[in-house]
Amino acid sequence: CLTVIFFQLYGYCYQDSNDIPDTLTTITELGSPLEMIQLLQTSWEDRFRICLSLVRLLHYLAHSPLGSVTLLDFRPRQFVIVDGELKVTDLDDASIEESSCTSNSDCFMEFPARNFTLPCSVEGRCQNMNEKRNLYNAYRFFFTYLLPHSAPSSLRPLLDEIVNATGNHTKCGNAKYLFFTPSLSVSSEFTQKCVKSANTKYKRVPEAFIPDENYRCWPSYHHKGCLLSVFDVNEAIEICDSYSQCKAFVLTNQTTWTGRQLVFFKMASNHIVPDPDKITYVKVTG
């Protein structure tokens, strides 16, 4: 569905204003400007979701009904975030023309950090230049920042493979194969993380919540507390044991887009209140 990767236009109208004739007004869905610094402060899980939506865009551009499409201006300002997904807002600089050539030297792609020379086909066109330009721009503007930063240690070998492949143009005849296939493994490993049980004992208090006793951690889904995603109780115990100030945690009935459960981590359990949608675990001392 195109609305998944392109900014949705709900309607438009022409009207004459006092100052400007033939004024065009558009009504679009609401999106947030892409701010890389803010993205780096979000959870790795959310950044991974953005990269997956970018992969869907790369695959569509490479296999669109018009042929292979390249975005000549691939910078973050051309995108917005809508419900956690990346969408394109500006197609003014899109092109479906593959560069003509008489030899491989005519298929030279120059970037600030490195250059590439692609083969010239018998039809006199540079092979897959549009797709590979999109792919490398996605690497240098997005993947290299969003994927490795604060990634789970168990996933770093796979992420290194993905980032290096996009940056080096290895096996990149198909953008979806290059990134999406290994990314499915990343998503699976991240969602089904297996954690060894800790030796620390916790008392389970059903239908209970700790409203206060917050402390801050990073990255967190809550700016005033420590709210993280976990696969199960064992992972929540491991996280709580890793923070010296953590004395309890609360399982909520909310999940992230991958199905991982959101958990509040607390620095004390002095005030527990009833809540039918939550389960509290309190660290047993002594």
C-alpha positions in Angstrom: 0.0 0.0 0.0 1.5 3.3 -1.1 0.1 5.1 2.0 2.6 3.0 4.1 5.6 4.6 2.5 4.4 7.9 1.0 2.8 10.9 2.8 -0.9 10.6 2.3 -2.8 13.4 0.5 -6.4 13.7 1.8 -7.5 16.5 -0.5 -6.6 19.8 -2.2 -8.3 22.8 -3.7 -7.5 25.9 -5.8 -8.5 29.3 -4.7 -7.7 32.9 -5.5 -6.3 35.0 -2.7 -6.0 38.7 -2.6 -2.2 38.6 -3.0 -1.5 35.3 -4.9 -3.7 34.0 -7.8 -4.4 30.3 -8.2 -3.3 29.4 -4.7 -3.2 25.6 -4.1 -4.1 24.4 -0.6 -3.5 20.7 0.4 -4.7 18.6 3.3 -2.3 15.9 4.3 -1.9 13.5 7.2 -0.1 14.8 10.2 3.6 13.9 10.5 6.6 14.9 12.6 9.7 16.3 11.0 12.6 13.9 11.1 15.1 15.1 13.7 18.2 12.8 13.8 19.3 14.0 17.2 15.9 13.3 18.7 15.8 9.9 17.0 19.1 8.9 18.6 17.5 9.6 22.0 14.6 7.1 21.3 14.8 3.4 22.0 16.7 1.2 19.6 13.4 -0.8 18.9 11.8 2.4 17.5 14.8 3.2 15.4 14.8 -0.3 14.0 11.2 0.2 13.0 12.1 3.3 11.1 14.8 1.4 9.3 12.3 -1.3 8.3 9.9 1.2 6.9 12.9 2.7 4.9 13.6 -0.8 3.5 10.0 -1.0 2.3 10.5 2.3 0.5 13.8 1.2 -1.1 12.2 -1.9 -2.4 9.2 0.0 -3.9 11.4 2.5 -5.5 13.5 -0.2 -7.1 10.4 -2.1 -8.5 7.8 0.6 -9.0 5.3 0.5 -12.0 7.3 3.3 -13.6 10.6 1.4 -13.3 13.5 2.0 -11.0 13.1 5.4 -9.3 15.9 7.3 -7.6 15.5 10.1 -5.0 18.1 12.7 -6.0 17.6 14.4 -2.6 17.6 11.7 0.0 18.3 13.8 3.0 16.3 13.5 6.3 14.4 16.7 5.6 12.5 14.9 2.8 10.9 12.5 5.3 8.5 12.6 8.3 7.5 10.2 11.0 3.8 9.1 11.1 2.8 6.6 13.8 6.4 5.5 14.2 6.9 4.9 10.4 9.1 6.8 8.0 7.3 8.4 5.0 8.4 10.4 2.0 6.9 13.9 1.7 8.8 15.4 -1.3 9.0 13.7 -4.7 10.1 16.8 -6.7 13.6 15.3 -7.1 12.5 11.8 -8.1 13.8 10.5 -11.4 13.2 7.3 -13.4 16.0 7.9 -15.9 18.9 5.4 -15.6 22.1 7.1 -16.8 23.3 6.4 -20.3 26.8 5.1 -20.9 29.2 3.8 -23.5 31.7 2.3 -21.0 31.9 1.5 -17.3 33.8 4.7 -16.7 30.5 6.6 -17.5 28.8 4.8 -14.6 30.8 6.6 -11.9 29.0 7.5 -8.7 30.7 10.0 -6.4 29.8 10.4 -2.7 31.6 12.4 0.0 33.1 9.3 1.7 33.6 6.9 -1.2 32.9 6.3 -4.9 31.6 3.4 -7.0 31.8 2.4 -10.6 28.9 0.3 -12.0 28.9 -1.8 -15.2 27.5 -0.4 -18.4 24.9 -2.7 -19.9 24.7 -3.7 -23.6 21.7 -1.4 -23.8 23.9 1.5 -22.9 22.5 2.1 -19.4 24.3 2.0 -16.1 23.0 -1.1 -14.4 20.9 -0.5 -11.3 22.3 3.0 -10.7 19.0 4.3 -9.4 18.6 1.5 -6.8 22.2 1.7 -5.7 22.2 5.4 -5.3 19.1 5.1 -3.0 20.7 2.3 -1.1 24.0 4.1 -0.4 22.1 7.3 0.6 20.0 5.3 3.0 23.2 3.9 4.5 25.0 7.3 4.9 21.9 9.2 6.2 20.1 6.6 8.2 21.4 3.1 8.7 24.9 4.1 9.9 23.4 6.3 12.6 20.1 4.5 13.6 21.1 0.8 13.6 24.4 0.4 15.6 23.7 3.1 18.2 22.9 1.5 21.6 21.9 -1.8 19.8 21.5 -5.0 21.9 24.8 -6.7 22.1 23.5 -10.0 20.9 22.4 -8.4 17.6 25.5 -6.4 16.8 27.1 -9.1 14.5 23.9 -9.1 12.3 23.7 -5.3 12.4 27.3 -5.0 11.4 26.6 -7.3 8.4 23.6 -5.2 7.3 25.4 -1.8 7.7 28.6 -3.0 6.0 26.6 -4.6 3.1 24.7 -1.4 2.4 27.8 0.8 2.7 30.0 -1.5 0.5 27.3 -2.4 -2.1 28.0 -6.1 -1.6 25.2 -8.4 -2.8 23.0 -5.3 -3.4 21.3 -6.4 -6.6 18.0 -6.4 -4.6 17.6 -3.9 -1.8 14.9 -6.0 -0.1 17.1 -9.1 0.0 20.1 -7.2 1.2 18.5 -5.7 4.2 15.1 -7.2 4.9 16.1 -10.8 5.0 18.7 -10.4 7.7 16.5 -7.8 9.4 13.8 -10.5 9.9 16.4 -12.4 11.9 17.2 -9.3 13.9 13.5 -8.8 14.7 13.1 -12.4 15.7 16.1 -12.5 17.9 15.2 -9.2 19.6 11.5 -10.3 20.2 12.4 -13.8 21.4 15.4 -13.0 23.6 16.0 -15.7 26.1 17.4 -14.6 29.4 18.8 -16.8 32.2 17.0 -16.7 35.5 18.7 -14.6 38.1 19.4 -15.7 41.6 17.7 -12.7 43.1 14.3 -13.4 44.5 11.2 -11.3 43.8 7.8 -11.3 45.4 4.9 -11.3 42.9 2.0 -9.0 43.8 -0.8 -9.3 41.3 -3.2 -6.5 40.4 -0.9 -3.9 41.9 1.0 -0.8 40.8 3.7 1.5 42.3 2.6 5.0 41.3 5.7 6.8 42.4 9.3 5.8 43.3 10.6 6.5 39.7 14.1 6.9 38.5 15.4 7.8 35.1 17.2 5.4 32.7 18.2 5.6 29.1 16.7 4.8 26.7 13.2 5.0 28.2 9.7 5.2 26.8 8.9 7.6 29.6 10.8 10.9 30.1 10.2 11.0 33.9 10.8 7.3 34.7 12.4 4.1 33.6 10.0 2.4 31.2 11.5 -0.4 29.0 10.4 -3.3 26.9 11.0 -6.9 27.8 10.3 -10.3 26.4 9.3 -11.9 29.7 9.7 -11.7 33.4 13.1 -13.2 33.3 14.4 -10.3 31.2 12.7 -7.8 33.5 14.5 -9.4 36.4 17.9 -9.2 34.6 17.3 -5.5 33.9 16.3 -4.8 37.5 19.4 -6.6 38.8 21.6 -4.6 36.5 20.5 -1.3 38.1 21.6 -0.7 41.6 18.7 1.6 42.4 16.1 -0.8 41.1 14.1 -2.5 43.9 10.9 -3.4 42.0 9.3 -3.5 38.6 5.7 -3.4 37.3 4.5 -5.3 34.3 1.9 -3.4 32.3 -0.6 -4.7 29.7 0.9 -2.5 27.0 3.3 -3.8 24.3 5.5 -2.3 21.7 5.1 -2.8 17.9 7.1 -6.0 18.1 5.0 -7.4 20.9 7.4 -6.9 23.7 5.9 -5.9 27.1 6.4 -2.5 28.6 7.7 -2.5 32.2 8.2 0.3 34.8 11.3 -0.1 36.9 11.1 1.4 40.4 13.6 2.4 43.1 11.3 1.4 46.0 8.0 -0.2 46.8 6.8 1.8 49.8 3.4 2.7 48.3 1.6 0.0 46.3 -2.0 0.6 45.0 -4.5 -1.7 43.4 -4.5 -1.9 39.6 -6.2 -4.8 37.8 -4.1 -4.3 34.7 -0.7 -4.5 36.3 1.5 -7.0 38.2 4.3 -5.8 40.5 7.4 -7.7 41.4 9.3 -6.6 44.6 12.9 -7.5 45.2 13.2 -9.6 48.4 16.1 -8.5 50.6 17.7 -10.2 53.5 
